[in-house]
Amino acid sequence: MRIGLLGGSFNPPHQAHRAISQFALKRLQLDRIWWLVTPGNPLKENGALHELGARMQAAREVASDPRIEVSCLESVIRTRYTIDTINILRRRFSGLRFVWIMGADNLAQFHRWQDWRRIAAQVPMAVIDRPPQSFRALASPAGHALSRYRLPEEKAALLADRPAPAWVFLTGLKLNLSSTGLRNPDGSWKGTK
């Protein structure tokens, strides 16, 4: 099986998460996407982070696709960093082929992630374009360092079968939703109390 991994706070989850997942399922020819709802992002202030159970429930409602599985795996296995989660997943599910999925905004700051080079060496990655982040992402330290491992977009369906490091930059999905834009200044989700 070919599994896409989409990690994040999902604070709140929204239709762009679902659209990105469906886009990746199709373009990468994946069997499933696992949403990894993190207990907290080490690179963000987590004071306004909603309770994990509330984010999980909201994510399940938004996902609304049998190919998208919502998980609080990182809470269960007690990992804080993506590299640790990926290492455990690769050991426990050695027969599965994983692809890490991230938005271009994450590639732009990927060099700040714990052991980012090891992440890139462990799993192929798909970066979903998020205008206006495109140039900033591709010109970032990680984008530059990994440029020689980038596959042409027309070979995206082959990514899950490629040994890491390998990545593809997928264009064509135009959504401007973000969790930050859907939060009120007090951290509550817009449209909720």
Secondary structure, 3 states (H helix, E strand, C coil): CEEEEEEECCCCCCHHHHHHHHHHHHHCCCCEEEEEECCCCCCCCCCCCCCHHHHHHHHHHHHCCCCEEEECHHHHHCCCCHHHHHHHHHHHCCCCEEEEEEEHHHHHCHHHCCCHHHHHHHCCEEEECCCCCHHHHHCCHHHHHCHHHEECHHHHHHHHHCCCCCEEEECCCCCCCCCHHHECCCCCECCCC
